[in-house]
Amino acid sequence: MNTIFVVGIGPGAYEKMTIEAARVLSDCDVIIGYTVYVDLVREHFPEKEFLTTPMRKEVDRCRLAFEEAAKGKRVAMICSGDAGVYGMAGLMFELSDAWPETEVKVIPGVTAATGGAAVLGAPLIHDFALISLSDLLTPWEKIEKRLLLASEADFVICLYNPGSHKRSDYLEKACTLMMQHKSPSTVCGLVSQIGREGEEYQVITLAELAKTKVDMFTTVFIGNSQTKCINGRMVTPRGYRYE
Amino acid sequence: MNTIFVVGIGPGAYEKMTIEAARVLSDCDVIIGYTVYVDLVREHFPEKEFLTTPMRKEVDRCRLAFEEAAKGKRVAMICSGDAGVYGMAGLMFELSDAWPETEVKVIPGVTAATGGAAVLGAPLIHDFALISLSDLLTPWEKIEKRLLLASEADFVICLYNPGSHKRSDYLEKACTLMMQHKSPSTVCGLVSQIGREGEEYQVITLAELAKTKVDMFTTVFIGNSQTKCINGRMVTPRGYRYE
């Protein structure tokens, strides 16, 4: 029985990886991943073999991992953040039927929601919903429905893939939908380059967020009705009483 | 300026802590936390001073951290999982106004949602909502509303605090609500003692989940309409096409 480890490397900085993830990468023969993520870990494991495939070649990347494992190599497939949150872990299990002699094991990591929350303050202290604005694999109508119902339920909402060159107006559309149920003065936060060089954050209102341009390296947080700005940080109360 | 580090230690096993969290604990003078979590890290940092407060004494615990920092000590306050997900990070920012000379810094960790997902397979690959069933600090009506709307939106749902001795019927009530919008055959998962001795998981249907008794060390996952059981693992597809 071979084992492929699907490893979440965290938001980017080596230190934000778990001890387990670092041990698994250190024990393996070959590290497979999307070019950008491989570049983030390469310097820390210089003696390893690295195999990369470009974006949108996810199926090829997963098959490559199974093929390398079938050769008897110890394989780690890396994802940024957590491999189980919009990551490769799902596709690896979906494809695993064709390789019954290989076991898939997921090593969890810090996802952008919690990594970004730590930079902003404490926006995710209460119930929250995580929604990707990318409509590459999900119909936009389904995304709209989730934005509306999550807003009506007064969830804190964290948005992944909030924008790109091709989808420059998606965040504005999402904010307009959320304002059907959330106040324009709702406290919101943006974090870009979490745990990497150039990390930046901003705390603004939902009305301001609707007019903000973001790139694919940004994670967006929309507060619930209780979320506050405390000394420039975004904080959602859990409900503890104190005077 | 003093700094208090609010550190997520992950699900429990030392290896599931980030490298950064371990460094911060190793660099501090005093580690403060709820008794159970302090016991999880004590053996790895035997030379540190440890201060504990019992459950439901969260405000006291946070004030203790500020008081210790004011004495000039380097303070780490620990939480299980991620300190920013139902953790102490929020309350620390809320109380920080009274200690303007102290900065609060959050060190993210692996929360039970992603830690448990890795054990089950890949249930959180698509949009999901995280809901706590504890009504200690949140009115039950608000929890009900969130369960209903999140189900209507076809989110994968992850439940924290799904039950205890006092709240033994809450999970059943929650499942009945979710079945207003989700099929009784929806694939669900349970993980208990994530990353600790006695870790166990189960993949069952939503109808079966409604009849299951759980304790406070269990995290519960309810799939979306696409979630599958593949070789006994719970897997939510992202939507990649393959033949």
Contacts between the chains, C-beta under 8 A, distances in Angstrom:
chain1	res1	chain2	res2	distance
A	8	B	114	7.6
A	10	B	18	6.8
A	13	B	20	7.6
A	14	B	19	6.9
A	15	B	18	6.8
A	15	B	19	4.8
A	15	B	20	3.9
A	15	B	23	6.9
A	16	B	18	5.5
A	16	B	19	7.5
A	16	B	20	5.7
A	16	B	108	7.0
A	17	B	18	6.5
A	17	B	19	5.9
A	18	B	10	6.8
A	18	B	15	6.7
A	18	B	16	5.5
A	18	B	17	6.4
A	18	B	18	5.3
A	18	B	19	7.4
A	18	B	110	6.4
A	19	B	14	6.9
A	19	B	15	4.8
A	19	B	16	7.5
A	19	B	17	5.9
A	19	B	18	7.4
A	19	B	19	6.0
A	19	B	22	6.3
A	20	B	13	7.6
A	20	B	15	3.9
A	20	B	16	5.7
A	22	B	19	6.3
A	23	B	15	6.9
A	58	B	240	5.6
A	59	B	240	5.9
A	59	B	241	7.6
A	59	B	242	4.8
A	82	B	110	7.5
A	82	B	114	4.5
A	82	B	117	7.9
A	82	B	118	7.9
A	83	B	118	7.7
A	83	B	122	7.9
A	84	B	114	5.8
A	84	B	117	4.4
A	84	B	118	5.7
A	84	B	122	5.0
A	84	B	123	7.5
A	84	B	124	5.3
A	84	B	125	6.4
A	85	B	114	6.3
A	85	B	117	7.8
A	85	B	124	5.5
A	85	B	125	7.2
A	86	B	125	6.4
A	86	B	126	7.4
A	86	B	238	6.6
A	87	B	122	7.9
A	87	B	125	7.0
A	89	B	118	7.5
A	89	B	121	7.4
A	89	B	122	3.9
A	89	B	125	6.7
A	90	B	122	3.9
A	90	B	125	3.6
A	90	B	235	5.5
A	90	B	236	6.0
A	90	B	237	6.0
A	90	B	238	5.4
A	91	B	237	7.9
A	91	B	238	6.6
A	91	B	240	5.3
A	91	B	242	7.7
A	92	B	122	7.6
A	93	B	121	5.4
A	93	B	122	5.5
A	93	B	230	5.2
A	93	B	231	7.8
A	93	B	233	5.7
A	93	B	235	4.4
A	94	B	230	6.7
A	94	B	235	6.4
A	94	B	237	6.3
A	94	B	240	7.7
A	94	B	242	7.3
A	95	B	242	6.5
A	96	B	230	7.1
A	96	B	231	7.0
A	97	B	230	7.3
A	97	B	231	7.5
A	106	B	117	7.5
A	106	B	118	3.8
A	106	B	119	8.0
A	106	B	121	7.4
A	106	B	122	6.7
A	107	B	118	6.7
A	108	B	16	7.1
A	108	B	110	4.8
A	108	B	114	4.7
A	108	B	115	5.0
A	108	B	117	7.1
A	108	B	118	4.1
A	109	B	110	6.6
A	109	B	114	7.4
A	110	B	18	6.4
A	110	B	82	7.6
A	110	B	108	4.8
A	110	B	109	6.7
A	110	B	110	6.3
A	111	B	114	6.0
A	114	B	8	7.6
A	114	B	82	4.5
A	114	B	84	5.8
A	114	B	85	6.3
A	114	B	108	4.7
A	114	B	109	7.4
A	114	B	111	5.9
A	115	B	108	5.0
A	117	B	82	7.8
A	117	B	84	4.4
A	117	B	85	7.8
A	117	B	106	7.5
A	117	B	108	7.1
A	118	B	82	7.9
A	118	B	83	7.7
A	118	B	84	5.7
A	118	B	89	7.5
A	118	B	106	3.9
A	118	B	107	6.7
A	118	B	108	4.1
A	119	B	106	8.0
A	121	B	89	7.4
A	121	B	93	5.4
A	121	B	106	7.4
A	122	B	83	7.9
A	122	B	84	5.0
A	122	B	87	7.9
A	122	B	89	3.9
A	122	B	90	3.9
A	122	B	92	7.6
A	122	B	93	5.5
A	122	B	106	6.7
A	123	B	84	7.5
A	124	B	84	5.3
A	124	B	85	5.5
A	125	B	84	6.4
A	125	B	85	7.2
A	125	B	86	6.5
A	125	B	87	7.0
A	125	B	89	6.7
A	125	B	90	3.6
A	126	B	86	7.4
A	126	B	132	7.8
A	126	B	138	7.5
A	127	B	129	7.1
A	127	B	130	6.0
A	127	B	131	4.9
A	127	B	132	6.3
A	127	B	138	8.0
A	127	B	146	5.7
A	128	B	129	7.2
A	128	B	130	5.5
A	129	B	127	7.1
A	129	B	128	7.2
A	129	B	129	4.3
A	129	B	130	7.6
A	129	B	150	6.9
A	129	B	155	6.4
A	130	B	127	6.1
A	130	B	128	5.6
A	130	B	129	7.6
A	130	B	130	7.8
A	131	B	127	4.9
A	132	B	126	7.8
A	132	B	127	6.3
A	137	B	238	5.8
A	137	B	239	3.4
A	137	B	240	6.7
A	138	B	126	7.5
A	138	B	127	8.0
A	138	B	239	6.1
A	142	B	154	7.4
A	145	B	153	5.9
A	145	B	154	7.9
A	146	B	127	5.7
A	146	B	153	4.5
A	146	B	154	7.5
A	146	B	155	6.6
A	149	B	149	4.5
A	149	B	150	7.2
A	149	B	152	5.6
A	149	B	153	3.9
A	150	B	129	6.9
A	150	B	149	7.2
A	150	B	150	7.3
A	150	B	153	6.3
A	150	B	155	7.7
A	152	B	149	5.6
A	153	B	129	8.0
A	153	B	145	5.9
A	153	B	146	4.5
A	153	B	149	3.9
A	153	B	150	6.3
A	154	B	142	7.4
A	154	B	145	7.9
A	154	B	146	7.5
A	155	B	129	6.4
A	155	B	146	6.6
A	155	B	150	7.7
A	230	B	93	5.2
A	230	B	94	6.7
A	230	B	96	7.1
A	230	B	97	7.2
A	231	B	93	7.8
A	231	B	96	7.1
A	231	B	97	7.5
A	233	B	93	5.7
A	235	B	90	5.5
A	235	B	93	4.4
A	235	B	94	6.4
A	236	B	90	6.1
A	237	B	90	6.0
A	237	B	91	7.9
A	237	B	94	6.3
A	238	B	86	6.6
A	238	B	90	5.4
A	238	B	91	6.6
A	238	B	137	5.9
A	239	B	137	3.4
A	239	B	138	6.1
A	240	B	58	5.6
A	240	B	59	5.8
A	240	B	91	5.3
A	240	B	94	7.7
A	240	B	137	6.8
A	241	B	59	7.6
A	242	B	59	4.8
A	242	B	91	7.8
A	242	B	94	7.3
A	242	B	95	6.6
